[in-house]
């Protein structure tokens, strides 16, 4: 049976990951979007169990102690983590999985699941990223400055990713993400089972 593809999407805060991912899921509804656990407070419009599982810091740390996470990391003062059990179950069933995680988490996923396909979403420029963060209207100037500094540090990690997608428009970025998923599904190791079957019938 074909094993699912694990696509890891990273990108700096404010780059538009959620919007691009929503478009990708609209085009590929069979794709499983892994809902992460986080200790940060929900933003307006976010729903528990849909955008994130919002938990207390104490609850999160108990889950760490039980070894429940494929990866977890602390980002801008909050924990984020991905359930190991759910991801393995989906991949084993042949379901493609999309993870939205930051660079620390992506590095841990590469260690544990080296077959994962990794993608970094970038803005057209840092000036545009700053504009988007200000337009969002959810953070103070101090927090925005912190996010921009984090984005500059994260940019140095892009060399470890398989693909880079520029979010100039949501449609263009989503189209490229879908193309990467298609290409990943055509890799030899993903289709070797088809070759084996054909060889057996000769």
C-alpha positions in Angstrom: 0.0 0.0 0.0 1.2 3.5 -0.8 2.4 5.4 2.2 1.3 9.0 2.5 3.5 12.0 1.9 4.3 14.2 4.9 4.6 17.9 3.8 6.1 20.3 6.3 5.3 24.0 5.7 7.3 26.6 7.6 7.4 30.4 7.3 7.8 33.5 9.4 4.9 34.9 11.4 2.8 37.1 9.2 3.9 35.5 5.9 0.4 34.2 5.2 0.8 30.4 5.9 -2.7 30.0 7.2 -4.3 31.7 4.2 -2.2 29.7 1.7 -2.8 26.4 3.5 -6.6 27.1 3.5 -6.4 27.5 -0.2 -4.4 24.3 -0.6 -7.0 22.4 1.5 -9.8 23.8 -0.6 -8.1 22.3 -3.7 -7.1 19.1 -2.0 -9.8 18.3 0.6 -8.5 14.7 1.1 -5.3 16.2 2.4 -5.1 15.8 6.2 -4.1 19.1 8.0 -2.4 18.2 11.3 -3.8 20.3 14.1 -1.0 21.3 16.5 -1.2 21.7 20.2 -0.2 25.2 21.5 -0.1 27.1 24.8 -0.8 30.5 23.1 -4.1 32.2 23.4 -6.6 31.8 20.5 -6.7 34.7 18.0 -10.1 36.1 17.0 -11.9 33.6 14.8 -9.7 30.6 15.8 -11.5 27.5 16.9 -10.2 24.8 19.3 -9.6 21.5 17.5 -9.7 23.2 14.1 -6.9 25.8 14.1 -5.0 24.4 17.1 -5.6 22.4 20.3 -5.3 25.2 22.8 -4.0 23.8 26.1 -2.4 25.1 29.3 1.4 25.1 29.7 1.0 22.5 32.5 -1.0 20.2 30.2 1.6 20.6 27.4 4.5 19.8 29.6 2.7 16.6 30.8 2.3 15.5 27.2 6.1 16.1 26.7 6.8 13.9 29.7 4.6 11.1 28.2 6.5 11.4 24.8 3.4 12.2 22.8 4.9 14.6 20.4 6.6 14.0 17.0 8.1 17.4 17.6 7.6 20.4 19.9 9.2 23.7 20.3 8.9 27.0 22.2 8.3 30.0 19.9 7.9 33.6 21.0 7.1 32.4 24.6 4.6 29.6 23.7 4.9 25.9 23.1 3.8 24.3 19.8 3.7 20.5 19.2 2.6 17.8 16.8 1.0 14.4 17.9 3.2 11.5 16.8 0.4 8.9 17.0 -1.9 10.8 14.6 0.7 11.5 12.0 2.0 7.9 11.8 -1.6 6.5 11.6 -2.5 8.8 8.7 0.7 8.1 6.8 0.4 4.4 7.2 -3.1 4.6 5.7 -1.7 6.3 2.6 -3.1 9.7 3.6 -1.0 12.8 2.7 -0.4 15.0 5.7 0.4 18.7 5.9 2.2 20.1 8.9 2.4 23.9 9.6 5.4 24.2 12.0 8.3 26.6 12.7 11.9 25.9 11.9 12.9 24.2 15.3 10.0 21.8 14.9 10.8 21.1 11.2 14.4 20.2 12.1 13.1 17.6 14.7 10.7 16.1 12.1 13.5 15.7 9.6 15.4 13.8 12.3 12.6 11.4 13.1 10.9 11.2 9.6 13.7 11.9 7.1 11.3 11.1 4.2 9.3 14.3 5.0 9.1 16.9 2.2 9.9 20.4 3.6 8.8 23.8 2.2 9.5 27.3 3.4 7.0 30.1 2.6 8.6 33.5 2.2 7.2 37.0 1.6 8.2 39.0 -1.5 10.4 41.1 0.9 10.9 42.0 4.5 9.2 45.3 3.9 6.1 43.5 2.8 6.3 41.2 5.8 6.5 44.2 8.1 3.5 45.7 6.3 1.4 42.5 6.7 2.3 42.3 10.4 1.2 45.9 11.0 -2.0 45.4 8.9 -3.0 42.4 11.0 -3.5 44.7 14.0 -3.0 42.0 16.6 0.5 42.9 18.0 2.2 45.8 19.7 5.2 47.5 18.0 7.5 45.7 20.4 6.0 42.3 19.4 6.2 43.1 15.7 9.8 44.0 16.1 10.4 40.7 17.9 8.6 38.8 15.1 10.7 40.5 12.4 13.9 39.7 14.2 12.8 36.1 14.6 12.0 36.1 10.8 15.6 37.2 10.0 17.0 34.4 12.1 14.7 31.9 10.6 15.7 32.9 7.0 19.2 31.5 7.7 17.5 28.0 8.1 16.0 28.1 4.6 19.0 26.2 3.2 17.8 23.1 5.1 14.5 23.0 3.3 13.6 21.1 0.0 11.6 23.9 -1.5 11.0 27.7 -1.2 7.6 29.2 -2.2 7.2 33.0 -2.5 3.8 34.2 -1.2 3.3 37.1 -3.6 -0.3 36.1 -4.1 -2.3 33.4 -2.3 -3.3 31.7 -5.6 0.3 31.5 -6.9 1.7 30.2 -3.6 -1.1 27.6 -3.2 -0.5 26.4 -6.8 3.2 25.9 -6.2 2.5 24.0 -2.9 0.1 21.7 -4.8 2.7 21.1 -7.5 5.3 20.2 -4.9 2.8 17.7 -3.4 2.2 16.2 -6.8 5.9 15.9 -7.5 6.5 14.3 -4.1 3.9 11.7 -4.8 5.7 10.7 -8.1 9.0 10.1 -6.4 10.4 6.6 -7.1 10.2 5.5 -3.5 6.5 6.4 -3.5 5.8 4.3 -6.5 8.2 1.4 -6.2 5.2 -0.8 -5.1 3.7 -0.3 -8.5 7.0 -1.4 -10.2 7.2 -4.5 -7.9 3.6 -5.5 -8.9 4.4 -5.1 -12.6 7.6 -7.1 -12.3 5.7 -10.0 -10.5 3.2 -10.2 -13.4 5.9 -10.6 -16.1 
